[in-house]
Amino acid sequence: MENLTIQTKAQLATSIKELMDPMTGKRRLGMVYFQRLEDGGLIARSVSLETDPDSVKQMIRNQKIYIPTKTIIAETK
C-alpha cells in the first residue's frame, strides 16, 4: 500500500463561535479542529457533546486551537 499525504490549511481560532453552527448556535458535532500541544505538536480533535466549552475557550485565549480553513467533519456515534 502506498503512503498517503494529507495536507490542510488551518488558522488560529479567535472565538468558540467558530466551532458552532452559525444557523443554530449549537455545536458543530464532528467538526475537526487542531490543538497545539505543550511540545509544539498538534493533535486532531472533533467537537462532541462531551467537549468542555470552558476548556476550549481557555485554549483559544492561549492560542492553542486551530480551525481548518475548509471544514472537516469526522464520523461520530
PQR file with spaces between the fields and no chain letter, atoms N, CA, C, O and H, PARSE charges and radii, in Angstrom:
ATOM       1  N    MET     1       0.850   -1.179    0.000 -0.4000 1.5000
ATOM       2  CA   MET     1       0.000    0.000    0.000 -0.0000 2.0000
ATOM       3  C    MET     1       0.892    1.237    0.000  0.5500 1.7000
ATOM       4  O    MET     1       1.854    1.311    0.764 -0.5500 1.4000
ATOM       5  N    GLU     2       0.582    2.190   -0.839 -0.4000 1.5000
ATOM       6  CA   GLU     2       1.412    3.389   -0.894 -0.0000 2.0000
ATOM       7  C    GLU     2       1.031    4.364    0.217  0.5500 1.7000
ATOM       8  O    GLU     2      -0.086    4.339    0.733 -0.5500 1.4000
ATOM       9  H    GLU     2      -0.200    2.131   -1.459  0.4000 1.0000
ATOM      10  N    ASN     3       1.980    5.218    0.570 -0.4000 1.5000
ATOM      11  CA   ASN     3       1.740    6.218    1.604 -0.0000 2.0000
ATOM      12  C    ASN     3       0.814    7.303    1.085  0.5500 1.7000
ATOM      13  O    ASN     3       0.780    7.593   -0.111 -0.5500 1.4000
ATOM      14  H    ASN     3       2.888    5.238    0.151  0.4000 1.0000
ATOM      15  N    LEU     4       0.082    7.883    1.980 -0.4000 1.5000
ATOM      16  CA   LEU     4      -0.854    8.949    1.655 -0.0000 2.0000
ATOM      17  C    LEU     4      -0.447   10.190    2.438  0.5500 1.7000
ATOM      18  O    LEU     4      -0.245   10.120    3.650 -0.5500 1.4000
ATOM      19  H    LEU     4       0.109    7.648    2.951  0.4000 1.0000
ATOM      20  N    THR     5      -0.326   11.307    1.768 -0.4000 1.5000
ATOM      21  CA   THR     5      -0.020   12.569    2.429 -0.0000 2.0000
ATOM      22  C    THR     5      -1.276   13.426    2.413  0.5500 1.7000
ATOM      23  O    THR     5      -1.871   13.662    1.362 -0.5500 1.4000
ATOM      24  H    THR     5      -0.490   11.364    0.783  0.4000 1.0000
ATOM      25  N    ILE     6      -1.667   13.884    3.585 -0.4000 1.5000
ATOM      26  CA   ILE     6      -2.851   14.731    3.701 -0.0000 2.0000
ATOM      27  C    ILE     6      -2.398   16.107    4.163  0.5500 1.7000
ATOM      28  O    ILE     6      -1.707   16.238    5.173 -0.5500 1.4000
ATOM      29  H    ILE     6      -1.184   13.692    4.439  0.4000 1.0000
ATOM      30  N    GLN     7      -2.792   17.123    3.419 -0.4000 1.5000
ATOM      31  CA   GLN     7      -2.444   18.488    3.790 -0.0000 2.0000
ATOM      32  C    GLN     7      -3.720   19.305    3.922  0.5500 1.7000
ATOM      33  O    GLN     7      -4.658   19.147    3.141 -0.5500 1.4000
ATOM      34  H    GLN     7      -3.354   17.016    2.599  0.4000 1.0000
ATOM      35  N    THR     8      -3.741   20.175    4.915 -0.4000 1.5000
ATOM      36  CA   THR     8      -4.857   21.093    5.077 -0.0000 2.0000
ATOM      37  C    THR     8      -4.331   22.384    5.681  0.5500 1.7000
ATOM      38  O    THR     8      -3.369   22.373    6.449 -0.5500 1.4000
ATOM      39  H    THR     8      -2.978   20.304    5.549  0.4000 1.0000
ATOM      40  N    LYS     9      -4.954   23.474    5.339 -0.4000 1.5000
ATOM      41  CA   LYS     9      -4.593   24.759    5.928 -0.0000 2.0000
ATOM      42  C    LYS     9      -5.495   24.995    7.127  0.5500 1.7000
ATOM      43  O    LYS     9      -6.675   24.644    7.108 -0.5500 1.4000
ATOM      44  H    LYS     9      -5.736   23.483    4.716  0.4000 1.0000
ATOM      45  N    ALA    10      -4.930   25.594    8.172 -0.4000 1.5000
ATOM      46  CA   ALA    10      -5.705   25.904    9.372 -0.0000 2.0000
ATOM      47  C    ALA    10      -5.296   27.277    9.877  0.5500 1.7000
ATOM      48  O    ALA    10      -4.164   27.723    9.686 -0.5500 1.4000
ATOM      49  H    ALA    10      -3.971   25.879    8.187  0.4000 1.0000
ATOM      50  N    GLN    11      -6.246   27.934   10.524 -0.4000 1.5000
ATOM      51  CA   GLN    11      -5.964   29.253   11.077 -0.0000 2.0000
ATOM      52  C    GLN    11      -6.250   29.245   12.570  0.5500 1.7000
ATOM      53  O    GLN    11      -7.055   28.449   13.054 -0.5500 1.4000
ATOM      54  H    GLN    11      -7.166   27.572   10.679  0.4000 1.0000
ATOM      55  N    LEU    12      -5.592   30.126   13.286 -0.4000 1.5000
ATOM      56  CA   LEU    12      -5.771   30.251   14.717 -0.0000 2.0000
ATOM      57  C    LEU    12      -7.213   30.641   15.019  0.5500 1.7000
ATOM      58  O    LEU    12      -7.743   31.576   14.418 -0.5500 1.4000
ATOM      59  H    LEU    12      -4.939   30.772   12.892  0.4000 1.0000
ATOM      60  N    ALA    13      -7.847   29.935   15.941 -0.4000 1.5000
ATOM      61  CA   ALA    13      -9.224   30.261   16.329 -0.0000 2.0000
ATOM      62  C    ALA    13      -9.226   31.522   17.185  0.5500 1.7000
ATOM      63  O    ALA    13      -8.323   31.736   17.994 -0.5500 1.4000
ATOM      64  H    ALA    13      -7.417   29.176   16.429  0.4000 1.0000
ATOM      65  N    THR    14     -10.236   32.343   17.001 -0.4000 1.5000
ATOM      66  CA   THR    14     -10.353   33.574   17.789 -0.0000 2.0000
ATOM      67  C    THR    14     -11.588   33.576   18.679  0.5500 1.7000
ATOM      68  O    THR    14     -11.704   34.404   19.582 -0.5500 1.4000
ATOM      69  H    THR    14     -10.969   32.169   16.344  0.4000 1.0000
ATOM      70  N    SER    15     -12.517   32.648   18.425 -0.4000 1.5000
ATOM      71  CA   SER    15     -13.759   32.604   19.194 -0.0000 2.0000
ATOM      72  C    SER    15     -14.325   31.188   19.165  0.5500 1.7000
ATOM      73  O    SER    15     -14.181   30.466   18.178 -0.5500 1.4000
ATOM      74  H    SER    15     -12.423   31.975   17.692  0.4000 1.0000
ATOM      75  N    ILE    16     -14.964   30.808   20.258 -0.4000 1.5000
ATOM      76  CA   ILE    16     -15.606   29.491   20.301 -0.0000 2.0000
ATOM      77  C    ILE    16     -16.740   29.406   19.277  0.5500 1.7000
ATOM      78  O    ILE    16     -17.152   28.309   18.898 -0.5500 1.4000
ATOM      79  H    ILE    16     -15.080   31.394   21.060  0.4000 1.0000
ATOM      80  N    LYS    17     -17.238   30.540   18.835 -0.4000 1.5000
ATOM      81  CA   LYS    17     -18.312   30.552   17.834 -0.0000 2.0000
ATOM      82  C    LYS    17     -17.878   29.884   16.533  0.5500 1.7000
ATOM      83  O    LYS    17     -18.719   29.435   15.755 -0.5500 1.4000
ATOM      84  H    LYS    17     -16.903   31.431   19.142  0.4000 1.0000
ATOM      85  N    GLU    18     -16.568   29.817   16.294 -0.4000 1.5000
ATOM      86  CA   GLU    18     -16.063   29.156   15.089 -0.0000 2.0000
ATOM      87  C    GLU    18     -16.317   27.649   15.120  0.5500 1.7000
ATOM      88  O    GLU    18     -16.261   26.986   14.084 -0.5500 1.4000
ATOM      89  H    GLU    18     -15.885   30.182   16.926  0.4000 1.0000
ATOM      90  N    LEU    19     -16.595   27.114   16.303 -0.4000 1.5000
ATOM      91  CA   LEU    19     -16.887   25.685   16.457 -0.0000 2.0000
ATOM      92  C    LEU    19     -18.392   25.428   16.520  0.5500 1.7000
ATOM      93  O    LEU    19     -18.829   24.314   16.810 -0.5500 1.4000
ATOM      94  H    LEU    19     -16.640   27.652   17.145  0.4000 1.0000
ATOM      95  N    MET    20     -19.174   26.464   16.246 -0.4000 1.5000
ATOM      96  CA   MET    20     -20.625   26.352   16.341 -0.0000 2.0000
ATOM      97  C    MET    20     -21.273   26.585   14.983  0.5500 1.7000
ATOM      98  O    MET    20     -20.717   27.258   14.116 -0.5500 1.4000
ATOM      99  H    MET    20     -18.820   27.369   16.011  0.4000 1.0000
ATOM     100  N    ASP    21     -22.450   26.017   14.823 -0.4000 1.5000
ATOM     101  CA   ASP    21     -23.222   26.204   13.598 -0.0000 2.0000
ATOM     102  C    ASP    21     -23.783   27.625   13.603  0.5500 1.7000
ATOM     103  O    ASP    21     -24.484   28.001   14.543 -0.5500 1.4000
ATOM     104  H    ASP    21     -22.901   25.470   15.528  0.4000 1.0000
ATOM     105  N    PRO    22     -23.489   28.418   12.578 -0.5600 1.5000
ATOM     106  CA   PRO    22     -23.957   29.805   12.575  0.2800 2.0000
ATOM     107  C    PRO    22     -25.484   29.934   12.495  0.5500 1.7000
ATOM     108  O    PRO    22     -26.041   30.950   12.911 -0.5500 1.4000
ATOM     109  N    MET    23     -26.149   28.930   11.974 -0.4000 1.5000
ATOM     110  CA   MET    23     -27.614   28.985   11.841 -0.0000 2.0000
ATOM     111  C    MET    23     -28.322   28.651   13.157  0.5500 1.7000
ATOM     112  O    MET    23     -29.323   29.277   13.507 -0.5500 1.4000
ATOM     113  H    MET    23     -25.697   28.105   11.636  0.4000 1.0000
ATOM     114  N    THR    24     -27.796   27.659   13.882 -0.4000 1.5000
ATOM     115  CA   THR    24     -28.481   27.193   15.092 -0.0000 2.0000
ATOM     116  C    THR    24     -27.823   27.674   16.379  0.5500 1.7000
ATOM     117  O    THR    24     -28.462   27.692   17.432 -0.5500 1.4000
ATOM     118  H    THR    24     -26.983   27.150   13.598  0.4000 1.0000
ATOM     119  N    GLY    25     -26.549   28.064   16.306 -0.4000 1.5000
ATOM     120  CA   GLY    25     -25.829   28.468   17.512 -0.0000 2.0000
ATOM     121  C    GLY    25     -25.421   27.287   18.376  0.5500 1.7000
ATOM     122  O    GLY    25     -24.963   27.467   19.504 -0.5500 1.4000
ATOM     123  H    GLY    25     -26.031   28.049   15.451  0.4000 1.0000
ATOM     124  N    LYS    26     -25.585   26.073   17.847 -0.4000 1.5000
ATOM     125  CA   LYS    26     -25.217   24.865   18.594 -0.0000 2.0000
ATOM     126  C    LYS    26     -23.882   24.336   18.093  0.5500 1.7000
ATOM     127  O    LYS    26     -23.391   24.739   17.039 -0.5500 1.4000
ATOM     128  H    LYS    26     -25.957   25.926   16.930  0.4000 1.0000
ATOM     129  N    ARG    27     -23.305   23.422   18.871 -0.4000 1.5000
ATOM     130  CA   ARG    27     -22.023   22.808   18.496 -0.0000 2.0000
ATOM     131  C    ARG    27     -22.118   22.123   17.144  0.5500 1.7000
ATOM     132  O    ARG    27     -23.136   21.520   16.805 -0.5500 1.4000
ATOM     133  H    ARG    27     -23.704   23.094   19.727  0.4000 1.0000
ATOM     134  N    ARG    28     -21.039   22.227   16.379 -0.4000 1.5000
ATOM     135  CA   ARG    28     -20.975   21.533   15.085 -0.0000 2.0000
ATOM     136  C    ARG    28     -20.378   20.154   15.348  0.5500 1.7000
ATOM     137  O    ARG    28     -19.174   19.950   15.198 -0.5500 1.4000
ATOM     138  H    ARG    28     -20.212   22.717   16.655  0.4000 1.0000
ATOM     139  N    LEU    29     -21.225   19.221   15.737 -0.4000 1.5000
ATOM     140  CA   LEU    29     -20.768   17.886   16.115 -0.0000 2.0000
ATOM     141  C    LEU    29     -19.978   17.253   14.983  0.5500 1.7000
ATOM     142  O    LEU    29     -20.407   17.248   13.829 -0.5500 1.4000
ATOM     143  H    LEU    29     -22.204   19.387   15.859  0.4000 1.0000
ATOM     144  N    GLY    30     -18.814   16.719   15.335 -0.4000 1.5000
ATOM     145  CA   GLY    30     -17.948   16.069   14.358 -0.0000 2.0000
ATOM     146  C    GLY    30     -16.954   17.008   13.694  0.5500 1.7000
ATOM     147  O    GLY    30     -16.057   16.549   12.986 -0.5500 1.4000
ATOM     148  H    GLY    30     -18.465   16.723   16.272  0.4000 1.0000
ATOM     149  N    MET    31     -17.095   18.318   13.907 -0.4000 1.5000
ATOM     150  CA   MET    31     -16.170   19.267   13.275 -0.0000 2.0000
ATOM     151  C    MET    31     -14.760   19.060   13.823  0.5500 1.7000
ATOM     152  O    MET    31     -14.546   19.039   15.036 -0.5500 1.4000
ATOM     153  H    MET    31     -17.824   18.690   14.481  0.4000 1.0000
ATOM     154  N    VAL    32     -13.813   18.911   12.918 -0.4000 1.5000
ATOM     155  CA   VAL    32     -12.420   18.684   13.298 -0.0000 2.0000
ATOM     156  C    VAL    32     -11.726   20.018   13.547  0.5500 1.7000
ATOM     157  O    VAL    32     -11.896   20.981   12.799 -0.5500 1.4000
ATOM     158  H    VAL    32     -13.986   18.929   11.933  0.4000 1.0000
ATOM     159  N    TYR    33     -10.936   20.047   14.624 -0.4000 1.5000
ATOM     160  CA   TYR    33     -10.062   21.183   14.911 -0.0000 2.0000
ATOM     161  C    TYR    33      -8.748   20.618   15.425  0.5500 1.7000
ATOM     162  O    TYR    33      -8.654   19.427   15.722 -0.5500 1.4000
ATOM     163  H    TYR    33     -10.798   19.265   15.232  0.4000 1.0000
ATOM     164  N    PHE    34      -7.748   21.457   15.529 -0.4000 1.5000
ATOM     165  CA   PHE    34      -6.433   21.004   15.969 -0.0000 2.0000
ATOM     166  C    PHE    34      -6.035   21.731   17.242  0.5500 1.7000
ATOM     167  O    PHE    34      -6.260   22.932   17.387 -0.5500 1.4000
ATOM     168  H    PHE    34      -7.825   22.424   15.288  0.4000 1.0000
ATOM     169  N    GLN    35      -5.433   20.976   18.170 -0.4000 1.5000
ATOM     170  CA   GLN    35      -4.949   21.548   19.420 -0.0000 2.0000
ATOM     171  C    GLN    35      -3.430   21.476   19.429  0.5500 1.7000
ATOM     172  O    GLN    35      -2.848   20.417   19.196 -0.5500 1.4000
ATOM     173  H    GLN    35      -5.250   20.000   18.052  0.4000 1.0000
ATOM     174  N    ARG    36      -2.788   22.615   19.701 -0.4000 1.5000
ATOM     175  CA   ARG    36      -1.333   22.640   19.825 -0.0000 2.0000
ATOM     176  C    ARG    36      -0.970   22.108   21.207  0.5500 1.7000
ATOM     177  O    ARG    36      -1.513   22.555   22.217 -0.5500 1.4000
ATOM     178  H    ARG    36      -3.261   23.476   19.891  0.4000 1.0000
ATOM     179  N    LEU    37      -0.051   21.153   21.241 -0.4000 1.5000
ATOM     180  CA   LEU    37       0.390   20.539   22.488 -0.0000 2.0000
ATOM     181  C    LEU    37       1.558   21.318   23.084  0.5500 1.7000
ATOM     182  O    LEU    37       2.161   22.160   22.418 -0.5500 1.4000
ATOM     183  H    LEU    37       0.390   20.790   20.420  0.4000 1.0000
ATOM     184  N    GLU    38       1.866   21.031   24.329 -0.4000 1.5000
ATOM     185  CA   GLU    38       2.962   21.721   25.022 -0.0000 2.0000
ATOM     186  C    GLU    38       4.294   21.554   24.301  0.5500 1.7000
ATOM     187  O    GLU    38       5.126   22.461   24.320 -0.5500 1.4000
ATOM     188  H    GLU    38       1.376   20.348   24.870  0.4000 1.0000
ATOM     189  N    ASP    39       4.506   20.395   23.661 -0.4000 1.5000
ATOM     190  CA   ASP    39       5.777   20.150   22.966 -0.0000 2.0000
ATOM     191  C    ASP    39       5.801   20.754   21.562  0.5500 1.7000
ATOM     192  O    ASP    39       6.772   20.582   20.824 -0.5500 1.4000
ATOM     193  H    ASP    39       3.830   19.657   23.646  0.4000 1.0000
ATOM     194  N    GLY    40       4.715   21.471   21.190 -0.4000 1.5000
ATOM     195  CA   GLY    40       4.659   22.111   19.877 -0.0000 2.0000
ATOM     196  C    GLY    40       3.961   21.282   18.818  0.5500 1.7000
ATOM     197  O    GLY    40       3.675   21.784   17.731 -0.5500 1.4000
ATOM     198  H    GLY    40       3.926   21.610   21.789  0.4000 1.0000
ATOM     199  N    GLY    41       3.683   20.021   19.115 -0.4000 1.5000
ATOM     200  CA   GLY    41       2.979   19.168   18.159 -0.0000 2.0000
ATOM     201  C    GLY    41       1.499   19.520   18.093  0.5500 1.7000
ATOM     202  O    GLY    41       1.012   20.362   18.848 -0.5500 1.4000
ATOM     203  H    GLY    41       3.916   19.613   19.998  0.4000 1.0000
ATOM     204  N    LEU    42       0.804   18.873   17.191 -0.4000 1.5000
ATOM     205  CA   LEU    42      -0.635   19.089   17.035 -0.0000 2.0000
ATOM     206  C    LEU    42      -1.375   17.776   17.189  0.5500 1.7000
ATOM     207  O    LEU    42      -0.857   16.716   16.838 -0.5500 1.4000
ATOM     208  H    LEU    42       1.200   18.189   16.578  0.4000 1.0000
ATOM     209  N    ILE    43      -2.581   17.848   17.712 -0.4000 1.5000
ATOM     210  CA   ILE    43      -3.455   16.685   17.782 -0.0000 2.0000
ATOM     211  C    ILE    43      -4.791   17.081   17.161  0.5500 1.7000
ATOM     212  O    ILE    43      -5.316   18.161   17.433 -0.5500 1.4000
ATOM     213  H    ILE    43      -3.002   18.709   17.997  0.4000 1.0000
ATOM     214  N    ALA    44      -5.334   16.199   16.328 -0.4000 1.5000
ATOM     215  CA   ALA    44      -6.650   16.446   15.729 -0.0000 2.0000
ATOM     216  C    ALA    44      -7.719   16.038   16.735  0.5500 1.7000
ATOM     217  O    ALA    44      -7.630   14.979   17.357 -0.5500 1.4000
ATOM     218  H    ALA    44      -4.907   15.322   16.107  0.4000 1.0000
ATOM     219  N    ARG    45      -8.709   16.874   16.883 -0.4000 1.5000
ATOM     220  CA   ARG    45      -9.840   16.600   17.771 -0.0000 2.0000
ATOM     221  C    ARG    45     -11.119   16.882   16.995  0.5500 1.7000
ATOM     222  O    ARG    45     -11.083   17.500   15.930 -0.5500 1.4000
ATOM     223  H    ARG    45      -8.781   17.733   16.377  0.4000 1.0000
ATOM     224  N    SER    46     -12.241   16.432   17.526 -0.4000 1.5000
ATOM     225  CA   SER    46     -13.520   16.783   16.904 -0.0000 2.0000
ATOM     226  C    SER    46     -14.504   17.204   17.992  0.5500 1.7000
ATOM     227  O    SER    46     -14.441   16.730   19.127 -0.5500 1.4000
ATOM     228  H    SER    46     -12.271   15.930   18.391  0.4000 1.0000
ATOM     229  N    VAL    47     -15.397   18.089   17.627 -0.4000 1.5000
ATOM     230  CA   VAL    47     -16.406   18.595   18.552 -0.0000 2.0000
ATOM     231  C    VAL    47     -17.393   17.472   18.856  0.5500 1.7000
ATOM     232  O    VAL    47     -17.892   16.806   17.949 -0.5500 1.4000
ATOM     233  H    VAL    47     -15.448   18.474   16.705  0.4000 1.0000
ATOM     234  N    SER    48     -17.666   17.272   20.142 -0.4000 1.5000
ATOM     235  CA   SER    48     -18.633   16.259   20.560 -0.0000 2.0000
ATOM     236  C    SER    48     -19.512   16.849   21.661  0.5500 1.7000
ATOM     237  O    SER    48     -19.307   17.985   22.087 -0.5500 1.4000
ATOM     238  H    SER    48     -17.260   17.813   20.879  0.4000 1.0000
ATOM     239  N    LEU    49     -20.479   16.077   22.110 -0.4000 1.5000
ATOM     240  CA   LEU    49     -21.323   16.530   23.215 -0.0000 2.0000
ATOM     241  C    LEU    49     -20.518   16.660   24.501  0.5500 1.7000
ATOM     242  O    LEU    49     -20.900   17.409   25.400 -0.5500 1.4000
ATOM     243  H    LEU    49     -20.645   15.154   21.763  0.4000 1.0000
ATOM     244  N    GLU    50     -19.401   15.933   24.596 -0.4000 1.5000
ATOM     245  CA   GLU    50     -18.563   15.971   25.788 -0.0000 2.0000
ATOM     246  C    GLU    50     -17.513   17.084   25.751  0.5500 1.7000
ATOM     247  O    GLU    50     -16.823   17.307   26.745 -0.5500 1.4000
ATOM     248  H    GLU    50     -19.090   15.324   23.865  0.4000 1.0000
ATOM     249  N    THR    51     -17.383   17.778   24.632 -0.4000 1.5000
ATOM     250  CA   THR    51     -16.397   18.857   24.523 -0.0000 2.0000
ATOM     251  C    THR    51     -16.722   19.923   25.565  0.5500 1.7000
ATOM     252  O    THR    51     -17.829   20.461   25.585 -0.5500 1.4000
ATOM     253  H    THR    51     -17.944   17.596   23.824  0.4000 1.0000
ATOM     254  N    ASP    52     -15.752   20.227   26.432 -0.4000 1.5000
ATOM     255  CA   ASP    52     -15.939   21.206   27.505 -0.0000 2.0000
ATOM     256  C    ASP    52     -15.744   22.617   26.951  0.5500 1.7000
ATOM     257  O    ASP    52     -14.620   22.993   26.619 -0.5500 1.4000
ATOM     258  H    ASP    52     -14.853   19.791   26.415  0.4000 1.0000
ATOM     259  N    PRO    53     -16.814   23.400   26.846 -0.5600 1.5000
ATOM     260  CA   PRO    53     -16.685   24.731   26.245  0.2800 2.0000
ATOM     261  C    PRO    53     -15.741   25.652   27.018  0.5500 1.7000
ATOM     262  O    PRO    53     -15.046   26.465   26.409 -0.5500 1.4000
ATOM     263  N    ASP    54     -15.704   25.540   28.346 -0.4000 1.5000
ATOM     264  CA   ASP    54     -14.810   26.399   29.128 -0.0000 2.0000
ATOM     265  C    ASP    54     -13.350   26.072   28.848  0.5500 1.7000
ATOM     266  O    ASP    54     -12.514   26.971   28.761 -0.5500 1.4000
ATOM     267  H    ASP    54     -16.269   24.879   28.841  0.4000 1.0000
ATOM     268  N    SER    55     -13.044   24.784   28.707 -0.4000 1.5000
ATOM     269  CA   SER    55     -11.679   24.365   28.388 -0.0000 2.0000
ATOM     270  C    SER    55     -11.275   24.861   27.005  0.5500 1.7000
ATOM     271  O    SER    55     -10.157   25.339   26.814 -0.5500 1.4000
ATOM     272  H    SER    55     -13.723   24.054   28.778  0.4000 1.0000
ATOM     273  N    VAL    56     -12.189   24.745   26.041 -0.4000 1.5000
ATOM     274  CA   VAL    56     -11.900   25.200   24.675 -0.0000 2.0000
ATOM     275  C    VAL    56     -11.695   26.712   24.660  0.5500 1.7000
ATOM     276  O    VAL    56     -10.779   27.204   24.000 -0.5500 1.4000
ATOM     277  H    VAL    56     -13.097   24.356   26.196  0.4000 1.0000
ATOM     278  N    LYS    57     -12.535   27.455   25.380 -0.4000 1.5000
ATOM     279  CA   LYS    57     -12.378   28.916   25.450 -0.0000 2.0000
ATOM     280  C    LYS    57     -11.000   29.284   25.992  0.5500 1.7000
ATOM     281  O    LYS    57     -10.348   30.193   25.478 -0.5500 1.4000
ATOM     282  H    LYS    57     -13.279   27.057   25.916  0.4000 1.0000
ATOM     283  N    GLN    58     -10.559   28.576   27.032 -0.4000 1.5000
ATOM     284  CA   GLN    58      -9.243   28.847   27.617 -0.0000 2.0000
ATOM     285  C    GLN    58      -8.135   28.561   26.606  0.5500 1.7000
ATOM     286  O    GLN    58      -7.187   29.337   26.489 -0.5500 1.4000
ATOM     287  H    GLN    58     -11.088   27.838   27.450  0.4000 1.0000
ATOM     288  N    MET    59      -8.251   27.450   25.875 -0.4000 1.5000
ATOM     289  CA   MET    59      -7.233   27.116   24.877 -0.0000 2.0000
ATOM     290  C    MET    59      -7.230   28.135   23.738  0.5500 1.7000
ATOM     291  O    MET    59      -6.172   28.441   23.188 -0.5500 1.4000
ATOM     292  H    MET    59      -9.021   26.819   25.971  0.4000 1.0000
ATOM     293  N    ILE    60      -8.403   28.663   23.379 -0.4000 1.5000
ATOM     294  CA   ILE    60      -8.466   29.707   22.349 -0.0000 2.0000
ATOM     295  C    ILE    60      -7.749   30.956   22.849  0.5500 1.7000
ATOM     296  O    ILE    60      -6.975   31.567   22.113 -0.5500 1.4000
ATOM     297  H    ILE    60      -9.262   28.414   23.825  0.4000 1.0000
ATOM     298  N    ARG    61      -8.008   31.339   24.107 -0.4000 1.5000
ATOM     299  CA   ARG    61      -7.315   32.508   24.688 -0.0000 2.0000
ATOM     300  C    ARG    61      -5.803   32.306   24.696  0.5500 1.7000
ATOM     301  O    ARG    61      -5.042   33.257   24.519 -0.5500 1.4000
ATOM     302  H    ARG    61      -8.637   30.843   24.705  0.4000 1.0000
ATOM     303  N    ASN    62      -5.372   31.060   24.904 -0.4000 1.5000
ATOM     304  CA   ASN    62      -3.937   30.741   24.943 -0.0000 2.0000
ATOM     305  C    ASN    62      -3.375   30.427   23.561  0.5500 1.7000
ATOM     306  O    ASN    62      -2.235   29.976   23.443 -0.5500 1.4000
ATOM     307  H    ASN    62      -5.990   30.288   25.048  0.4000 1.0000
ATOM     308  N    GLN    63      -4.165   30.663   22.515 -0.4000 1.5000
ATOM     309  CA   GLN    63      -3.763   30.455   21.122 -0.0000 2.0000
ATOM     310  C    GLN    63      -3.280   29.028   20.858  0.5500 1.7000
ATOM     311  O    GLN    63      -2.215   28.811   20.280 -0.5500 1.4000
ATOM     312  H    GLN    63      -5.090   31.029   22.611  0.4000 1.0000
ATOM     313  N    LYS    64      -4.090   28.062   21.296 -0.4000 1.5000
ATOM     314  CA   LYS    64      -3.742   26.650   21.109 -0.0000 2.0000
ATOM     315  C    LYS    64      -4.721   25.902   20.215  0.5500 1.7000
ATOM     316  O    LYS    64      -4.571   24.697   20.015 -0.5500 1.4000
ATOM     317  H    LYS    64      -4.955   28.238   21.765  0.4000 1.0000
ATOM     318  N    ILE    65      -5.731   26.598   19.669 -0.4000 1.5000
ATOM     319  CA   ILE    65      -6.737   25.945   18.836 -0.0000 2.0000
ATOM     320  C    ILE    65      -6.662   26.495   17.417  0.5500 1.7000
ATOM     321  O    ILE    65      -6.633   27.707   17.202 -0.5500 1.4000
ATOM     322  H    ILE    65      -5.853   27.577   19.831  0.4000 1.0000
ATOM     323  N    TYR    66      -6.632   25.574   16.451 -0.4000 1.5000
ATOM     324  CA   TYR    66      -6.593   25.935   15.031 -0.0000 2.0000
ATOM     325  C    TYR    66      -7.788   25.299   14.338  0.5500 1.7000
ATOM     326  O    TYR    66      -8.143   24.151   14.607 -0.5500 1.4000
ATOM     327  H    TYR    66      -6.655   24.589   16.625  0.4000 1.0000
ATOM     328  N    ILE    67      -8.402   26.063   13.442 -0.4000 1.5000
ATOM     329  CA   ILE    67      -9.569   25.613   12.695 -0.0000 2.0000
ATOM     330  C    ILE    67      -9.174   25.462   11.228  0.5500 1.7000
ATOM     331  O    ILE    67      -8.619   26.398   10.651 -0.5500 1.4000
ATOM     332  H    ILE    67      -8.113   26.995   13.223  0.4000 1.0000
ATOM     333  N    PRO    68      -9.445   24.303   10.605 -0.5600 1.5000
ATOM     334  CA   PRO    68      -9.158   24.171    9.167  0.2800 2.0000
ATOM     335  C    PRO    68      -9.921   25.234    8.369  0.5500 1.7000
ATOM     336  O    PRO    68     -11.060   25.566    8.695 -0.5500 1.4000
ATOM     337  N    THR    69      -9.285   25.759    7.327 -0.4000 1.5000
ATOM     338  CA   THR    69      -9.947   26.778    6.509 -0.0000 2.0000
ATOM     339  C    THR    69     -11.109   26.182    5.720  0.5500 1.7000
ATOM     340  O    THR    69     -12.058   26.891    5.386 -0.5500 1.4000
ATOM     341  H    THR    69      -8.359   25.489    7.061  0.4000 1.0000
ATOM     342  N    LYS    70     -11.042   24.890    5.420 -0.4000 1.5000
ATOM     343  CA   LYS    70     -12.175   24.169    4.831 -0.0000 2.0000
ATOM     344  C    LYS    70     -12.657   23.186    5.890  0.5500 1.7000
ATOM     345  O    LYS    70     -11.880   22.369    6.383 -0.5500 1.4000
ATOM     346  H    LYS    70     -10.271   24.314    5.691  0.4000 1.0000
ATOM     347  N    THR    71     -13.929   23.264    6.236 -0.4000 1.5000
ATOM     348  CA   THR    71     -14.478   22.438    7.309 -0.0000 2.0000
ATOM     349  C    THR    71     -14.275   20.955    7.025  0.5500 1.7000
ATOM     350  O    THR    71     -14.523   20.475    5.919 -0.5500 1.4000
ATOM     351  H    THR    71     -14.560   23.928    5.836  0.4000 1.0000
ATOM     352  N    ILE    72     -13.816   20.240    8.052 -0.4000 1.5000
ATOM     353  CA   ILE    72     -13.647   18.785    8.001 -0.0000 2.0000
ATOM     354  C    ILE    72     -14.576   18.200    9.059  0.5500 1.7000
ATOM     355  O    ILE    72     -14.562   18.639   10.209 -0.5500 1.4000
ATOM     356  H    ILE    72     -13.614   20.629    8.951  0.4000 1.0000
ATOM     357  N    ILE    73     -15.379   17.220    8.678 -0.4000 1.5000
ATOM     358  CA   ILE    73     -16.297   16.579    9.612 -0.0000 2.0000
ATOM     359  C    ILE    73     -15.869   15.127    9.806  0.5500 1.7000
ATOM     360  O    ILE    73     -15.668   14.388    8.842 -0.5500 1.4000
ATOM     361  H    ILE    73     -15.391   16.864    7.744  0.4000 1.0000
ATOM     362  N    ALA    74     -15.734   14.733   11.078 -0.4000 1.5000
ATOM     363  CA   ALA    74     -15.390   13.355   11.423 -0.0000 2.0000
ATOM     364  C    ALA    74     -16.676   12.585   11.718  0.5500 1.7000
ATOM     365  O    ALA    74     -17.678   13.164   12.138 -0.5500 1.4000
ATOM     366  H    ALA    74     -15.897   15.333   11.861  0.4000 1.0000
ATOM     367  N    GLU    75     -16.634   11.291   11.495 -0.4000 1.5000
ATOM     368  CA   GLU    75     -17.779   10.447   11.823 -0.0000 2.0000
ATOM     369  C    GLU    75     -17.947   10.411   13.332  0.5500 1.7000
ATOM     370  O    GLU    75     -16.967   10.285   14.067 -0.5500 1.4000
ATOM     371  H    GLU    75     -15.820   10.820   11.154  0.4000 1.0000
ATOM     372  N    THR    76     -19.178   10.519   13.793 -0.4000 1.5000
ATOM     373  CA   THR    76     -19.468   10.440   15.223 -0.0000 2.0000
ATOM     374  C    THR    76     -20.501    9.356   15.456  0.5500 1.7000
ATOM     375  O    THR    76     -21.234    8.972   14.544 -0.5500 1.4000
ATOM     376  H    THR    76     -19.974   10.621   13.196  0.4000 1.0000
ATOM     377  N    LYS    77     -20.553    8.867   16.686 -0.4000 1.5000
ATOM     378  CA   LYS    77     -21.531    7.821   17.037 -0.0000 2.0000
ATOM     379  C    LYS    77     -22.749    8.443   17.653  0.5500 1.7000
ATOM     380  O    LYS    77     -23.687    7.733   18.017 -0.5500 1.4000
ATOM     381  H    LYS    77     -19.958    9.179   17.427  0.4000 1.0000
